[in-house]
Amino acid sequence: MTEWRLHLVAQAFVAQVFVAQSFVALFFVATSSAQAATLTIGVLQRADDDRLDPKRVEQAYPHQPGGPLTQAAEVAVKESAFELDAAKLQVKLDVRSARSADEAKAALQQLSKAGAAAVVLDIPTAWMNAANTVTMPLINAGDADEGPRQQACAANLFHTLPSDRMRADALAQTLLARKWSRVLVLQGPRVEDAAQLALVQAAIKRYGLKTAAVRPFKLSADPRERDLGNSLLLTVNAEYDAVWVIDTEYEFARSLPYKTSLPRPVVGDAGLLAEAWGPRFERFGAPQLSRRFARAANRPMTGPDWAAYMATKAVIQAAMEQAAGQATAPSPAQILKALTRPDFTLDGFKGVRLSFRPWDRQLRQPMLMTDGVSVIGTAPVEGVMHPKNVLDTLGVDAPESLCKTR
């Protein structure tokens, strides 16, 4: 009987200790939360994004997102928890959606009034003029068009996703390194394809390649236009070392490899690709990042995911650098000042420190050359030179930049 009573007393004592410890833990959590300043990072995305239609996502088209970029932002916040706690900061993601340029403008203004320190963007080029209506830093992680980096640039608009010109330069460097100097270019019928052609031709000229021919293609159900989609006819009667296909719809391009009249490699929008990220990149801690993202999102990490991850990390790092000695979260002006500092750099798991260019706010970065299965190389390629930073051999360099806001 005595042993039984002693056992009950011991259980009661343990329970009391557990309750006391729980209250102490809750007290410290509450105290820590009360002391931590809240850093709000906005995420502005497209509502009803057709790129995320399940049937399209299943196709895994090049350069396309595999899911909402908010998942990458959430991973970046989670990974920064220890550093944020040390800096007495807590991050809140404020996600907004827009269906038009007007809605995007309104959402940015609402985020500004709500106290957002910066906003990660996944919106089309045509909506980015809204950047001029706010002063907080905006970081484009979802659009590769040159416009917001050139004529339509803004002093507060940054870019972590590589531009289309950066992809073209990376491919041109790779062709040069492999001595595939004669290029047959196949161009699609869309307006976007024509814009891409201009960038491809600029990259070909920059690296001294030769254009064997430029030939238009078209996928059509009209029997009279059937030959315009015949890859054998399109690639006959020319001497070339590689076929560069420009197809922003990706339907024709995906069926082109191994169907050319000469046994030659295909590059561009099929075959050999230049991407911001490859889930099978095996160096510089990249496998660990890919695995962490895959566990969180249940899918492979794409280039836009990496860009959104880096955009969020950039804001967090800038905030932590500015938060020392402050009782409140850094202001948008402080974040902007940190991001534009010449010595502000980021670790992007690509082997070198990454920084924003002062002339177009583009994040300097190596490109991964992939066949969609494995990463077979990187650009800039060995031997390519630049007077200041070899990463500036990818994309529009300072002397040719059309951005006039700096």
N, C-alpha and C positions, 0 to 999 in steps of 0.2 A: 504494500500500500504506500509505504514511504517512497519507494523508488518511483512509483507511478506519479505521486505528487511532485517529486523533484523534476520529473520529466516535463510535466505541465508547466512548472515554474520556468524551466529553461526555455521552453517554446515561447512562452509569453515574453521573456526577456529578449530573445532573438527578434521577435516581431516588433517590440518597441524600438530596438536598435535600428531595424530596417526602416521603420516609419520615420525615425529621427533623421537617418541618413537621407531619405527621400526628400524630407522637407529642406534639409541643408542643400541638397543638390538643386532643388527647385529654386531655392533662394538665390544661389549663385548664378543659375541660368537667368533668372529674372533680373538680377543685378547687372549681369553682363549685357543682357539685351537692352536694359535701360541705358547703360553707358554707351552702347554701340550706336554710332550714327548710321542712318539708312542712306545708302547710295542707290538711287533708282536708275536703272538702265532700261530704256524703251526698246521694244522690238516692233517694227512696223512691217507688216507682211501683206501680201495680196489676198483678198477674200476670194474664195472659190477658185483657187489657183489651178488652171488647167494643166500645168506641168506636173501636178500631184495626182492627176487622175490615175486610179489604180492600173488601168490598162496601159497607160503611158509609162508609169513607174516600172512595170514589169519588163518593159523593153530595155531599161537601163541605158538610155541614150547617152552619148558623150556630153560632158559639160553640164548635165542636167541634175537638179537636186533629186535625192531619193526619198525625201520627206521634209517636214517643216524644219526650218533652220533654228527654231526655238529649242529644239532638242540639243543642238550643239552649244547654244548659249547656256543652257542649264548645266551641261557637263562642265563648261568652263567655270561657272560659278561654284559648282560643287568641288572642283579640284582646287579652287583658291580659298577654301574655307579656313584653313590654318593661317595663311597669311592675312586674310581679312580679319580674323579674330585678333591677331597680334596688332593690327592697325586700328582696332576698335571700329570696324566697319561691318555692316551687313548689307547684302545686295538684294534688291527687289527687282524682279523683271516685270515690266509693265507692257504686256503684249496687246497691240492694236492691229486691226485689219482695215483695209481700204479697197474699194471697188473702182476708184477713179482718181485722177489727179487732184480733183477738188477735195475728195475725201482724204487723200493722203496729206494734203496741205492742212486740212482741219485737224487731222490726227496729230500731226507734228506740233501744231500750235497748242493743242490740248496737253500733249506731253510736256511741252515747255512750261505751261502754266502749272502743271502738276509737280514740277520740280525735277524732271528727269535731267540727269547729268550729261547724258549722251543717248543716241538712238542707233541701233543696228538696223540697217535697211535691207529688205528683200522686196524691192518694187521695181517696175520697169523704168527704163531711161526717161520716157516721156513724163513720168511723175516726179522726177528729181528736181525740177525747177522749184519745187516747194522748199528746197534747201535754203533758198535766199530769204525765206520768210521767218526763219529762226536763227539764233546765234549759237546754239549748242552744237557740239560736234556730232556729225552724222557719219556713220561708217557703212559704206555700201558693201554688202557681202553676197549679193544675188544677181548682179548684172555686169556683164563684161564689155558692154558697148563703150566705144571711145568717146562719145559725146560728152558725158559728165566729167571726163578727165581732160577734155580739150576745150572746145568753144563754150560749152555749158558748165564749166567748172565753177566751184564756189569755195571760198576760203575755209569754210567749216565742213566741207565734204571730203571724206577720206575713202579709200578703196582697199579692201583686203583681198577681194577676188581678183585674180590676174585679168588683165585686159585682153581683148581679142588680138591686139597687136603683139602683146607679149607671147601669146600662143604661137602666132605666125613666126615671130623671130626665133622662138625655141625650135620650131620645126626646121626653119631655114638653116640654122646653125647645125642641126643634126644631119641634114642632107649634105651640107658642106663638109662636115667631119668625115662622112662616109664616102665622099667623092661621088655622090649622086647629083651631079651638077645640072643635068638636063631634066626639066620638069614639065610634064604634061598636066595642064590644069583643066579640071572639069567643073563647070559652074552651074549651079541650080537656077531656077527661074524666079525666085523670090527677090524682093527689094533688099532683104537682109543679105542674100547671097551676093548681090552686086556690091554692097558695102564691104563684105568680107573679101571679095576679089581685090579691091583696092588695097587692103591691108596685106594680103598675100603678095601682091605685086611689089609693094613697098619693101617687104621682107626679102623677097627674091633679089631685088635690086641692091639692098643694103649689104647682102652677103655674096654678091657676085655670081649668083646662079643664073641659068639661062632658061627662058620659057620656050619650050618646044612648040606649044600651041595652047590656046585657050578655046575650049569647046563647050558649048551649052548642052545641058541634058534636061529632059523633062519626062516625068512619069505621067502617062495619060492613058485613058481608056479609048481614046480616038484611034482607030486603025491607021489613019493617015499620019499620026505622030508616033507610031510605035518605034520607029528607028531611033527617035530621040532619047529613048530609054534603054537602048541596046548597048551594053558595056563593050562588047567586042567591036561593034562598028565605031563606037566613040573613041576607041583607043588604037585603031588601025592606022596605017600610013603615017607614022611619025616615029622619030627616034627619041627615046627618053629613058632616063634612069629611074624615075619614080613618077607616080601619078598622085597629084594633089587634088583631092575632091573637096568641094565647097558645097555643103548641103545642110542648111539650117533646119530642115525637116528630118534629116537623118535616114529617110526611107531608102532612097537610091544608094546612098553611101554604104549602108550596112551590107548590101549585097555585092559590092564592087570587088573586094579582095578575092584573088584567085580567079577572077573572071575577066581579066584584061587580055588583049591580044598578044602582048609580050609578057613574059614572066617577070614582072617588076613589082616592087613594094608599093603599097597604097598608104598615103599619109593624109592628115587633115581631119576630116570628120569621120574617118573610119581607118582601120589598120593601125598605123602608128599615130598616137595622140599625144598632145602636150596638155597636161592637166595640173591643177593646183595640188591635188592629192591622189594617192592611190592606196587603197586599203591593204595592199600587199607590199608596200614599201618597207624594206627590212633594215633600215639604218637609222642611227641618230635618235633612238627612242621612239621611232614612228610606230613599230608594232604595238607597243604598250598603249599609245594614244588610240590607235585603231581598235584595240580590244576593249578599252574603257568605253569608247563611244558605242561599239557594237553591243556591249552589255546593257548600256543605258537605253539605246534606241531600238534594239533588236533589228538592226540592218547595218550594212557596211557604210563607212564614212566616205562621202563624196567631196569633190572640190568645194562646192558651196557650203557644205557642212564645216569643212576646215576653215573657210573664210569667216563664217559666223563665229566659230570658236575663237579665232584669232582676234576678231573685232571685239568680242566680249573681254578677252584677256587683255587687250590693249587698254580698254577703258578701266578695268580693274587695276592694272599695273600703274597707269597714270594717276588714278585716285589714291592708291597706297603711297605713291611717291609724294603726293601733295598733302596727305592727311596728317603727317607728323606735326604734333603740337596743336592740332585743331580739335575743337569739341564738336564740330559739325562736319558733315560730308563735304568734300571739295565741290566747288561750284562748276558749272559748265565752262566758265572762262578759265578756271584753273586746269581743268581737264584738257581743254584746247591748247593751253600754253605748254603742257607736258608733252602732248602728242606731237607738237611741232618743234620740240627741242632737237637740235642736231644730234645729240647723244642719246636720244630715246630709242632703245632697241628692244626687240622681242625674240624669244626662242620659239621658232615655228617647227621644230623637229625636222629640219632640213639641212642641218650641218653648219649653218652660218647664222649670225645674228641678222635680224630683219629690221628695216627702218622705213619710214615714210619719206618719199621723195618730196623735196620742198616745192617743186614746180607743178606737180599735178596731184599730190597727196596719195599717190599709188604706193602700196607696200612693195618694196623691193623683195624679191624672193626667187629662188631657183624653181624651175619647172620640172615636173616629173614626166619622163617619156615612157609611155606605157602602151601595150597592145591590148589593154583591157583585161589581161590575165595577170601579168607581172610587170614590174617597173624595170625597164631594160637600160635606163640611163637617165641623166639629168642634163639640164641646160641652165646656165651657159656651159658650153662644151669646152674641154681643155684646149688652150691655144687662142681662144678669142680674147682680145685685149680691150681695155678701156682706160682712158687717162686718170679716172678717179675711182670708179667702182664698177667691177665687171658685171654686177647685176643690172647695171643700167644699159647693157647691151640688149636687154629684153624690154621691149616697149619703147615708147616715144622718149627720146633723150631731151635734155634741157634745151639745147639750141633749136630744136624743131618743134618744141611745145607751143601750142596755140592758146594755152591757158594764160590769161593776163591779170589774174586777181592777186598774184603773189607780190 
